[in-house]
Amino acid sequence: MNAPVEAGSPAPAGPDGPAGELTNRISHPLRPGRWLAAGVTALILAWLTWSVAVNPNLHWDIVVEYQFDRVILQGLWVTIQLTVASMVIGVVLGVVVALMQVSDSRVLRTGAVAYVWFFRGTPLLVQLIFWFNIALIFPEIGLGVPFGGPKLVTWETNALVTGFVAALLGLSINEGAYMSEIVRAGLRSVDPGQQEAAASLGMSRAKIMRRVVLPQAMRIIVPPTGNQFISMLKTTSLVSVIAGADLLTVAQRLYLTNFEVIALLIVASIWYLVLTTVASVGQYFLERRFSRGFGTTVPGNLRGRVARNLRFSGSAR
């Protein structure tokens, strides 16, 4: 039982007493600097928003007019096709090259290292221009006996390697070099003891890789792969230098005819933001799916993930 409180004794400190006030001050300290910075930031954002909204030189009526224009939507569809196809080919190449890197064969390891070294070491823009002008080196592409033997079938390179094909080759082969490092890191993250235990049970090397290693490596592979996909959405804009008919290319063609440069660039930027946001949401839920059962959670929340992916990608390619 609690001891009775004597008459005239001070009341015990509670949540509303001196101790409670001290606790509140400690847990919620005053931060005037933070409030000042937040106020200045809000003021700057409001000023920028107002300046952009009322600026007559931005021609918002042109932006609205061309946002769902047929030509813009065709370029948007090409961008989506390039992104998806390049990532699929890049992931396949990355898995193959990563398996070559962890192979016991020195020849396979050397070939994989040379591939990664070359395509990661040269700029993507240079690779795109190279593929677009491949006909200067090989005017014809054919199938036949190698080392100077007769050719059975030949095609003209200019007819075969169009702007879209050159863009697909450049983006996918370059992406394969980056994906191989991501996949290799995921494979190395799996405890080698599990592979030894599976081998002791009589499982083949291919079965161990398919049933033991890859399922566990996916939680390491998926997050950076999602980031690569989002980066690829924005990297496709480089295709404009080889007339790849992507979103930025068609926007440039339009503003060369009507001289609405800024308005058409805003139209393209809005669509890039929409694609990046949708991809960020998909990445968030995909990471949650592959993080189950490992005692880990997806870092950050959905809003933070979207905001981070909307930032400019500074990775040099």
C-alpha positions in Angstrom: 0.0 0.0 0.0 1.1 3.5 -0.7 2.2 5.6 2.3 -0.3 8.4 3.2 0.6 11.9 2.2 1.1 14.1 5.2 -0.6 17.4 5.4 1.4 20.3 4.2 3.9 18.1 2.3 4.5 19.1 -1.3 2.6 17.1 -4.0 4.7 14.4 -5.7 6.0 15.4 -9.1 4.0 13.9 -11.9 3.5 14.5 -15.6 2.2 18.0 -14.8 4.7 18.7 -12.1 8.2 20.1 -12.3 9.7 16.7 -13.3 7.1 16.3 -16.1 8.0 19.8 -17.4 11.7 18.9 -17.4 11.0 15.6 -19.2 9.0 17.5 -21.9 11.8 20.0 -22.3 14.4 17.2 -22.7 12.3 15.1 -25.1 11.1 18.1 -27.1 13.9 20.6 -27.1 13.4 23.9 -28.8 15.2 24.1 -32.1 14.9 27.7 -33.4 17.4 27.0 -36.1 15.4 24.2 -37.6 12.2 26.2 -37.6 14.0 29.1 -39.2 15.5 26.8 -41.9 12.1 25.2 -42.5 10.5 28.7 -42.8 13.1 29.9 -45.3 12.8 26.7 -47.3 9.0 26.9 -47.5 9.3 30.6 -48.5 11.8 29.8 -51.3 9.6 26.9 -52.6 6.5 29.1 -52.6 8.4 31.8 -54.5 9.7 29.3 -57.1 6.3 27.8 -57.5 4.7 31.2 -58.0 7.4 32.3 -60.4 7.0 29.2 -62.5 3.2 29.3 -62.5 2.9 32.9 -63.6 5.8 33.1 -66.0 4.4 33.9 -69.4 7.5 32.6 -71.2 6.8 29.0 -70.2 3.6 28.8 -72.4 1.6 26.4 -70.2 -1.1 26.4 -72.8 1.4 24.7 -75.2 2.3 22.2 -72.5 -1.3 21.2 -72.0 -1.8 21.0 -75.8 1.1 18.7 -76.4 1.0 16.6 -73.2 -1.2 13.9 -74.8 -0.3 14.6 -78.4 -0.1 11.5 -80.7 3.5 12.1 -81.6 4.5 12.5 -77.9 2.7 9.3 -76.9 4.4 7.4 -79.7 7.8 8.6 -78.4 6.7 7.6 -74.9 5.8 4.1 -76.0 9.3 3.8 -77.7 10.9 4.9 -74.4 9.0 2.2 -72.5 9.9 -0.4 -75.1 13.5 0.5 -75.0 13.6 0.5 -71.2 11.9 -2.9 -70.7 13.7 -4.6 -73.6 17.1 -3.3 -72.6 16.6 -4.3 -69.0 15.5 -7.8 -69.9 18.4 -8.4 -72.2 20.8 -6.7 -69.7 19.6 -8.9 -66.8 20.1 -12.0 -68.9 23.5 -10.9 -70.0 24.3 -10.0 -66.4 23.4 -13.4 -65.0 25.4 -15.2 -67.7 28.5 -13.0 -67.2 28.2 -13.3 -63.4 28.1 -17.1 -63.6 31.1 -16.9 -65.9 32.9 -14.8 -63.3 32.3 -17.4 -60.5 33.2 -20.3 -62.8 36.1 -22.6 -62.3 37.2 -22.0 -65.9 39.9 -19.4 -66.3 38.9 -18.7 -69.9 35.3 -17.9 -68.9 36.5 -15.7 -66.1 38.8 -13.8 -68.3 36.2 -13.3 -71.0 33.7 -12.0 -68.3 36.2 -9.6 -66.8 37.1 -8.3 -70.2 33.5 -7.7 -71.1 32.8 -5.8 -67.8 36.1 -3.9 -68.1 35.3 -2.6 -71.6 31.6 -1.7 -71.4 31.9 -0.1 -67.9 35.0 1.7 -68.9 33.7 3.5 -72.0 30.9 6.1 -72.0 27.4 4.9 -72.9 27.1 7.8 -75.3 30.2 6.7 -77.2 28.8 3.1 -77.4 25.5 4.4 -78.8 27.2 6.4 -81.5 29.4 3.4 -82.3 26.5 1.0 -82.8 24.7 3.6 -84.9 27.7 3.8 -87.2 28.6 0.1 -87.2 28.1 0.0 -91.0 31.3 2.0 -91.5 33.2 -1.1 -90.2 30.9 -3.9 -91.4 28.9 -2.8 -94.4 27.3 -6.2 -94.5 26.4 -8.7 -91.8 26.2 -12.3 -92.9 26.1 -15.9 -91.7 28.5 -18.5 -93.0 31.8 -20.2 -92.5 34.1 -18.1 -90.2 37.7 -17.0 -90.9 37.1 -15.9 -94.4 34.8 -18.7 -95.5 31.8 -18.4 -97.8 28.7 -16.6 -96.5 25.4 -18.2 -96.8 23.1 -15.2 -96.0 24.0 -11.5 -96.0 22.2 -8.3 -95.0 23.0 -4.7 -95.4 24.0 -3.3 -92.0 22.2 0.0 -92.5 19.0 -1.7 -93.2 19.4 -4.1 -90.3 20.8 -1.8 -87.6 18.2 1.0 -87.4 18.2 3.8 -84.8 16.0 1.7 -82.5 18.2 -1.4 -82.9 21.4 0.6 -82.3 19.8 2.1 -79.2 18.8 -1.4 -78.0 22.2 -2.8 -78.6 24.0 0.0 -76.8 21.7 0.2 -73.8 21.3 -3.6 -73.2 25.0 -4.5 -73.6 26.1 -1.7 -71.4 23.5 -2.6 -68.8 24.6 -6.2 -68.9 28.1 -5.1 -67.6 26.5 -3.4 -64.6 24.0 -6.1 -63.9 26.8 -8.7 -63.9 28.4 -7.0 -60.9 25.0 -6.7 -59.1 24.3 -10.4 -59.7 27.8 -11.4 -58.7 27.5 -9.5 -55.4 24.2 -11.3 -54.7 25.8 -14.7 -55.4 28.7 -13.9 -53.1 26.4 -12.9 -50.3 25.1 -16.5 -49.9 26.9 -18.5 -47.2 29.2 -21.0 -48.9 28.4 -23.5 -46.2 24.9 -23.9 -47.7 26.3 -24.8 -51.0 28.6 -27.4 -49.4 25.6 -28.8 -47.5 23.6 -29.1 -50.7 26.5 -30.7 -52.5 26.8 -33.3 -49.7 23.2 -34.2 -50.3 24.0 -35.1 -53.9 22.7 -32.0 -55.6 24.3 -31.0 -58.9 26.0 -27.6 -59.3 23.3 -26.3 -61.5 20.6 -27.4 -59.1 22.4 -25.8 -56.2 22.5 -22.6 -58.1 18.9 -22.8 -59.0 17.4 -24.1 -55.7 19.7 -22.7 -53.0 21.8 -19.8 -54.2 19.6 -17.7 -56.5 16.5 -17.6 -54.2 18.6 -16.2 -51.4 20.6 -13.9 -53.6 17.4 -12.3 -55.0 17.0 -10.1 -51.9 20.4 -8.6 -52.6 19.9 -8.4 -56.4 16.4 -6.9 -56.5 16.9 -3.5 -54.9 19.8 -2.4 -57.1 18.1 -3.9 -60.2 15.1 -1.7 -59.5 17.4 1.3 -59.3 19.0 0.3 -62.6 15.5 0.1 -64.2 14.6 3.5 -63.0 18.0 4.9 -64.1 17.4 3.2 -67.5 14.1 5.2 -67.9 16.1 8.4 -67.8 19.2 7.0 -69.6 17.1 6.3 -72.7 17.1 10.1 -73.3 20.7 9.7 -74.7 19.1 7.9 -77.6 18.2 11.3 -79.0 21.7 11.7 -80.4 21.1 8.8 -82.8 17.5 9.7 -83.7 16.1 6.7 -81.8 12.5 8.0 -81.9 12.2 8.0 -78.1 10.3 10.6 -76.0 13.1 13.3 -76.0 13.8 12.8 -79.7 10.2 13.4 -80.8 10.0 16.4 -78.4 13.1 17.8 -80.1 11.6 17.3 -83.5 8.4 19.1 -82.5 10.2 22.2 -81.0 12.4 22.5 -84.1 9.2 23.1 -86.1 7.2 25.3 -83.7 10.2 26.8 -81.7 8.5 26.0 -78.3 11.7 24.6 -76.8 10.9 25.0 -73.1 7.3 23.9 -73.4 8.2 20.7 -75.2 11.0 19.9 -72.7 8.5 20.4 -69.9 6.1 18.0 -71.6 8.9 15.3 -71.8 10.0 16.0 -68.3 6.5 15.4 -66.9 6.3 12.1 -68.7 9.7 11.1 -67.3 8.5 12.0 -63.8 5.3 9.9 -64.2 7.3 6.8 -65.4 9.8 7.2 -62.6 7.1 7.5 -60.0 5.3 4.4 -61.2 8.5 2.4 -61.4 9.4 3.6 -57.8 6.1 2.3 -56.5 6.6 -1.1 -58.2 10.1 -1.3 -56.9 8.9 -0.6 -53.3 6.4 -3.5 -53.3 8.8 -5.8 -55.1 11.5 -5.3 -52.4 8.9 -5.9 -49.7 8.1 -9.2 -51.4 11.7 -10.5 -51.6 12.5 -9.2 -48.1 10.0 -11.5 -46.4 11.4 -14.2 -44.2 14.9 -12.7 -43.8 14.2 -10.5 -40.8 14.7 -7.3 -42.8 12.5 -4.5 -43.9 12.5 -2.3 -46.9 14.6 0.7 -46.1 12.6 3.9 -46.0 9.0 4.4 -46.8 7.2 4.6 -50.1 7.2 8.4 -50.2 11.0 8.5 -49.5 11.7 5.9 -52.1 9.8 7.8 -54.8 11.6 11.1 -53.8 15.0 9.4 -53.9 14.4 7.9 -57.4 13.3 11.2 -58.8 16.7 12.7 -58.1 19.2 13.0 -60.9 21.2 9.9 -61.4 24.9 10.8 -61.3 26.3 7.5 -62.2 28.8 7.9 -65.0 28.3 5.5 -67.8 
